C-alpha cells in the first residue's frame, strides 16, 4: 500500500503528466491529423482529448481505490481477472514499443530536417537515440526528475509561443490551403488516427508510490494536466496551420512543427523547435523505455510473462526487457511509416484505455459513473472507426496487429507453461 512518503509534489506530477503526453505526441501527430481531417484537425484533438480526460479520471480513481502503483495490469489483478490482466499487459507492452518507435522516428526526422541530411542518416539518428537510451537505462542513469521537468517546461513554452505567433496571423483560408475541404465528420477519423498523442499521463500511475499524498493530489493534478494539453493541442493545430498552411504541414508531416516554426521566424524558429523536439522525444523514449521494462518485470514476477523477463543486472535494471524492447522499437522506427506507426499505437491504447474505463464504470460512485461510461462509448466508437480505416488503407499492418492479439489471447497460457 502507498504510504504517502513519495517525493513528487503536485507541480512535478503535473509537469511529468503533461510532458508524458506532449513529449512526442504533437510532434508526430499534427501532420497526420491534418492529412486526415483538414480544417477539422482541432476538433479531432478535442474528441480524442475527451476520451483521454475520461480515461485519466478512471486511472486516477482506480489507483486511489487500490492505493498502489501498477496501472491497468494491477487493476485487472485486483478484480481477480488474472488471465485478462496478463493479456492486457502484453498488449500494453506492444503499444509502448510502438510508441517508442514513433518517438524515435520523430527524433530522427526533426534532427535530420534541421541538418539537411539524407533518409539513411535520418533512420540512423532514430537507431542511435534508441541505442543511447537503452545504454542509459542499463547503466541505471534514467529517472532524473528535475531534468525531465525542465525539458517539459521548455517544450511547453516553445509550443505555446508557436501557437501564439500562429494565432496572431489568423487567416481561415490557411485551414484548407492547397487541399480539398474535409467534411466535419472527418474529425472522428482524425481523432482515432492520432489518439496516441494523449498517451503518457498513465505512466504516473506506475509511480503512485513516489507521489506525495497521492490520494489527495493524483486525480486533480493529472486531470488539470490533460485539460491543459487538450488546449495546447488545439491551439498548436490552429496556430501551426496559420503559419504553414494545411498543405505545407501535410507535405512534410514528419516535421510539421519545424516547418511552421521556420515560417514563423526563420532559422531561429527552426533551431528552437528542433531543440525542443529532440529533447522532448529523447526524454519520452527514456521515460517510456524505463516504465515499460519495469512493467515487463513486474508482469513476469507475477507469472504472466516468461521468466526470461525477470532477470536484472547488477544495478537492478531489467536488462533483458530493456534490450528486447529497444531492439523491437528501433526496427519499427527504421522500417515503419509515420501514419501506420501512429495509428497502430493509437488502436492499442484505445483498446486498453477502454478496458480501464470498463473497470472504473463498475467501481465508481453512481454520481460520477457517467465519466467512465462516456470513456467506454468513445473508445468503442473511435476504435471501430480506426479499425475500419486501417482495414481500407493499411490492411497488412492491421492483420499483423490482429495476429499478435490472437496469439496473446489464445496462445499466451501455452507459451507461459512451456517457459516455466
C-alpha positions in Angstrom: 0.0 0.0 0.0 1.2 3.6 -0.7 2.4 5.4 2.4 2.3 9.0 1.1 6.1 9.2 1.6 6.9 9.9 -2.0 8.9 12.9 -3.1 6.8 14.0 -6.0 4.7 17.1 -5.2 1.8 18.3 -7.4 3.9 20.6 -9.6 6.2 17.7 -10.5 3.3 15.3 -11.1 1.6 17.9 -13.3 4.7 18.5 -15.3 5.5 14.9 -15.8 1.9 14.0 -16.8 1.8 16.9 -19.3 5.3 16.0 -20.6 4.4 12.4 -20.9 1.7 13.4 -23.4 3.3 16.3 -25.2 6.8 14.7 -25.2 6.3 13.1 -28.5 2.6 13.3 -29.3 2.1 16.6 -31.0 5.4 16.4 -32.9 4.3 13.2 -34.7 0.5 13.7 -34.7 0.0 17.2 -36.2 0.8 16.4 -39.9 -1.0 13.1 -39.7 -4.3 14.5 -38.3 -4.3 17.5 -40.8 -3.9 15.0 -43.6 -7.0 13.1 -42.4 -9.2 15.9 -41.0 -8.0 19.0 -42.7 -9.7 22.1 -41.2 -11.3 19.9 -38.5 -7.9 18.8 -37.0 -8.6 20.9 -33.9 -11.9 19.1 -33.4 -10.0 15.8 -33.7 -7.8 16.8 -30.8 -10.9 17.8 -28.8 -12.7 14.5 -29.4 -9.6 12.3 -28.5 -8.9 14.7 -25.6 -12.3 14.0 -24.1 -11.6 10.3 -24.2 -8.2 10.9 -22.6 -9.8 13.0 -19.9 -12.4 10.3 -19.1 -9.7 7.7 -19.0 -7.4 9.8 -16.8 -10.3 10.1 -14.4 -10.7 6.3 -14.4 -7.0 5.6 -14.0 -6.8 8.0 -11.0 -9.9 6.8 -9.4 -8.8 3.1 -9.6 -5.2 4.0 -8.4 -6.6 5.8 -5.4 -9.1 3.0 -4.6 -6.5 0.2 -4.8 -3.8 2.5 -3.2 -0.9 1.1 -5.2 1.0 1.5 -8.4 0.7 -0.7 -11.4 -1.8 0.8 -13.8 -4.1 -1.3 -15.9 -2.3 -4.6 -15.2 -2.8 -4.1 -11.4 -6.4 -3.0 -11.8 -7.2 -6.3 -13.5 -5.4 -8.3 -10.9 -7.2 -6.5 -8.1 -10.6 -7.6 -9.5 -9.4 -11.2 -10.0 -9.2 -11.1 -13.7 -5.7 -12.6 -13.9 -6.0 -14.0 -17.4 -7.3 -10.7 -18.8 -4.6 -8.9 -16.8 -1.9 -11.0 -18.5 -3.3 -10.5 -22.0 -3.8 -6.7 -21.4 -0.2 -6.4 -20.1 1.2 -8.0 -23.3 -0.9 -5.7 -25.4 0.2 -2.7 -23.4 3.9 -3.6 -23.9 3.3 -3.8 -27.7 1.6 -0.4 -27.5 4.6 1.1 -25.7 7.0 -0.5 -28.2 5.1 1.2 -31.0 5.1 4.5 -29.1 8.9 4.4 -28.6 9.3 3.7 -32.3 7.2 6.8 -33.1 9.2 8.9 -30.8 12.5 7.6 -32.3 11.0 8.3 -35.8 10.2 11.8 -34.8 13.7 12.4 -33.2 15.4 11.2 -36.4 13.3 13.3 -38.7 13.4 16.6 -36.8 17.1 16.4 -36.3 17.7 15.4 -39.9 15.4 18.2 -41.3 17.4 20.8 -39.4 20.8 19.4 -40.6 19.6 18.7 -44.2 20.7 15.1 -44.2 19.6 12.1 -46.2 16.9 9.5 -45.4 19.6 7.0 -44.5 21.0 9.3 -41.9 17.5 10.0 -40.6 17.0 6.4 -39.9 20.5 6.2 -38.3 19.5 9.0 -35.9 16.4 7.1 -34.9 18.5 4.0 -34.3 21.2 5.9 -32.4 18.8 7.6 -29.9 17.1 4.3 -29.0 20.6 2.7 -28.6 21.6 5.6 -26.4 18.6 5.4 -24.2 18.9 1.6 -23.9 22.5 2.2 -22.7 21.5 4.8 -20.2 18.8 2.5 -18.8 21.2 -0.4 -18.5 23.6 1.8 -16.6 20.8 3.0 -14.3 21.0 6.6 -15.4 17.3 7.1 -16.2 14.8 8.8 -13.9 16.3 12.3 -13.3 13.0 14.0 -12.5 14.4 17.6 -12.3 15.9 17.3 -15.8 12.6 15.8 -17.1 10.6 18.7 -15.6 13.0 21.3 -17.2 12.6 19.7 -20.6 8.8 19.6 -20.2 8.7 23.3 -19.3 10.9 24.4 -22.2 8.9 22.2 -24.6 5.6 23.7 -23.5 7.0 27.2 -23.8 8.1 26.5 -27.3 4.7 25.1 -28.3 2.8 28.0 -26.6 5.0 30.6 -28.4 4.3 28.8 -31.8 0.6 28.8 -31.1 0.5 32.5 -30.1 2.5 33.6 -33.2 0.3 31.5 -35.4 -3.0 32.8 -34.0 -1.7 36.3 -34.4 -1.6 35.6 -38.2 -5.2 34.2 -38.3 -6.5 33.6 -41.8 -9.2 30.9 -42.2 -8.1 30.2 -45.8 -4.9 28.6 -44.4 -7.0 25.8 -42.9 -7.7 24.4 -46.3 -4.8 25.9 -48.2 -3.8 23.5 -51.0 -6.2 20.8 -50.0 -9.9 19.9 -50.6 -12.1 20.9 -47.6 -13.0 17.9 -45.4 -16.5 17.1 -44.1 -17.0 17.7 -40.3 -17.2 14.0 -39.6 -13.6 13.5 -40.7 -12.7 14.9 -37.3 -13.8 11.5 -35.8 -11.4 9.7 -38.1 -8.6 12.1 -37.2 -9.3 11.6 -33.5 -9.0 7.9 -34.0 -5.8 8.2 -36.0 -3.8 10.2 -33.5 -5.1 9.1 -30.1 -1.6 8.1 -29.1 -0.8 11.8 -28.8 -2.6 11.6 -25.4 -0.7 8.5 -24.2 1.6 9.2 -21.3 -0.4 10.5 -18.4 -1.0 6.9 -17.2 2.7 6.4 -16.6 2.3 8.4 -13.4 0.1 5.6 -12.1 3.1 3.3 -12.3 4.9 5.7 -9.9 2.0 6.1 -7.5 4.2 5.2 -4.6 6.6 8.0 -5.4 3.9 10.7 -5.2 3.5 12.7 -2.1 0.0 12.3 -0.7 -1.3 10.6 -3.9 -4.9 10.1 -2.6 -5.3 13.8 -2.4 -3.3 15.2 -5.4 -3.2 12.5 -8.1 -6.6 12.9 -9.6 -6.9 16.7 -9.7 -3.3 17.2 -10.9 -3.5 14.7 -13.7 -6.9 15.9 -14.8 -5.7 19.5 -15.0 -2.7 18.3 -17.0 -4.9 16.5 -19.5 -7.2 19.6 -19.8 -4.1 21.8 -20.3 -2.7 19.5 -23.0 -6.1 19.5 -24.9 -6.0 23.3 -25.1 -2.3 23.3 -26.2 -3.0 20.7 -28.9 -6.0 22.7 -30.3 -4.1 26.0 -30.3 -1.0 24.5 -31.9 -3.1 22.7 -34.5 -4.7 26.1 -35.5 -1.6 28.2 -35.0 0.8 26.0 -37.0 -1.7 25.8 -39.8 -1.9 29.6 -39.9 1.8 29.7 -40.4 2.5 27.0 -42.9 -0.9 26.2 -44.4 -2.6 22.8 -44.5 -0.7 21.5 -47.5 2.7 22.7 -46.0 2.1 20.6 -42.9 0.8 17.6 -44.8 3.7 17.5 -47.3 6.2 17.4 -44.5 4.1 15.8 -41.8 7.1 14.1 -40.2 8.4 17.6 -39.2 5.3 19.7 -39.2 6.1 21.8 -36.2 9.6 22.7 -37.6 8.0 23.7 -40.9 5.6 26.0 -39.0 8.4 27.4 -36.8 10.6 28.2 -39.8 7.7 30.0 -41.4 7.2 32.0 -38.2 10.6 33.5 -37.6 13.0 31.7 -40.0 16.1 29.8 -38.9 15.8 30.9 -35.2 12.4 29.3 -35.1 13.7 26.1 -36.8 16.6 26.0 -34.3 14.3 26.4 -31.2 11.7 23.9 -32.4 14.4 21.3 -33.3 16.0 21.6 -29.9 12.6 21.3 -28.3 11.6 18.3 -30.4 14.9 16.5 -30.0 15.0 16.8 -26.2 11.2 16.1 -25.8 11.3 13.0 -27.9 14.5 11.7 -26.3 13.0 12.2 -22.8 9.8 10.5 -23.9 11.8 7.5 -25.2 13.8 7.3 -22.0 10.7 7.5 -19.8 8.6 5.1 -21.8 11.5 2.6 -22.0 12.1 2.8 -18.3 8.4 2.3 -17.4 7.8 -0.5 -20.0 10.8 -2.5 -18.9 9.8 -2.3 -15.3 6.2 -3.2 -16.2 7.6 -6.2 -18.1 9.5 -7.4 -15.0 6.5 -6.8 -12.7 4.3 -8.9 -15.1 7.0 -11.6 -15.3 7.3 -11.7 -11.5 3.5 -12.3 -11.4 3.9 -15.2 -13.8 2.2 -13.5 -16.7 5.4 -13.2 -18.9 8.1 -15.8 -19.4 10.7 -15.9 -16.6 13.2 -14.6 -19.1 12.0 -11.1 -18.3 12.5 -11.4 -14.6 16.3 -11.1 -15.0 18.0 -7.9 -13.7 21.6 -6.7 -14.0 23.9 -5.7 -11.1 22.2 -2.4 -10.9 18.7 -3.9 -10.5 17.7 -3.0 -14.1 15.5 -5.5 -16.0 18.2 -5.7 -18.7 16.7 -8.3 -21.0 13.4 -6.3 -21.1 15.3 -3.1 -21.9 17.3 -4.6 -24.7 14.4 -6.5 -26.3 12.0 -3.6 -26.1 14.8 -1.3 -27.5 15.5 -3.7 -30.4 11.9 -4.0 -31.4 11.2 -0.3 -31.2 14.4 0.5 -33.2 13.5 -1.9 -36.0 10.0 -0.4 -36.3 11.4 3.1 -36.4 13.8 2.1 -39.1 11.3 0.4 -41.4 7.9 1.9 -40.5 5.8 4.7 -41.9 4.8 7.5 -39.6 1.0 7.2 -40.2 1.0 3.5 -39.8 3.0 3.5 -36.6 0.9 6.3 -35.1 -2.4 4.6 -36.0 -1.3 1.2 -34.8 -0.2 2.6 -31.4 -3.4 4.6 -31.2 -5.5 1.4 -31.7 -3.7 -0.4 -28.9 -4.2 2.5 -26.4 -7.8 3.0 -27.4 -8.4 -0.7 -26.6 -6.5 -0.7 -23.3 -7.9 2.7 -22.1 -11.4 1.4 -23.0 -10.8 -1.6 -20.7 -9.7 0.7 -17.8 -12.9 2.7 -18.3 -15.0 -0.5 -18.2 -13.4 -1.4 -14.8 -13.9 2.1 -13.4 -17.6 2.2 -14.5 -18.3 -0.8 -12.2 -16.5 0.7 -9.2 -17.0 4.5 -9.1 -19.9 6.3 -7.3 -23.1 6.5 -9.2 -23.0 10.3 -9.4 -19.8 10.2 -11.5 -20.4 6.9 -13.3 -21.1 8.9 -16.5 -17.4 9.8 -16.8 -16.0 6.3 -17.4 -19.2 5.3 -19.3 -18.5 8.2 -21.7 -15.0 6.9 -22.0 -16.3 3.4 -22.8 -18.6 4.7 -25.5 -16.0 7.0 -27.1 -13.4 4.2 -27.0 -15.8 1.9 -28.8 -16.7 4.4 -31.5 -13.2 5.7 -32.1 -11.8 2.2 -32.0 -14.2 0.9 -34.6 -13.6 4.0 -36.8 -9.8 3.3 -36.7 -10.2 -0.4 -37.4 -12.3 0.4 -40.5 -9.8 3.0 -41.6 -6.8 0.6 -41.2 -8.7 -2.2 -43.0 -9.1 0.1 -46.0 -5.7 1.8 -46.2 -3.3 -0.4 -44.2 -4.7 -3.9 -44.2 -1.3 -5.6 -43.7 -0.3 -3.7 -40.5 -3.8 -4.3 -39.2 -3.6 -8.0 -39.9 -0.2 -8.2 -38.2 -1.6 -6.5 -35.1 -4.7 -8.7 -35.1 -2.4 -11.8 -35.4 -0.5 -10.7 -32.3 -3.7 -10.1 -30.4 -4.9 -13.6 -31.3 -1.6 -15.0 -30.1 -1.8 -13.1 -26.9 -5.3 -14.2 -26.1 -5.2 -17.9 -27.2 -1.6 -19.0 -27.1 -0.2 -17.0 -24.2 -1.1 -19.6 -21.5 0.5 -22.3 -23.5 3.7 -20.3 -24.0 3.9 -19.5 -20.3 3.6 -23.2 -19.4 6.5 -24.0 -21.8 8.8 -21.3 -20.5 8.3 -22.1 -16.8 
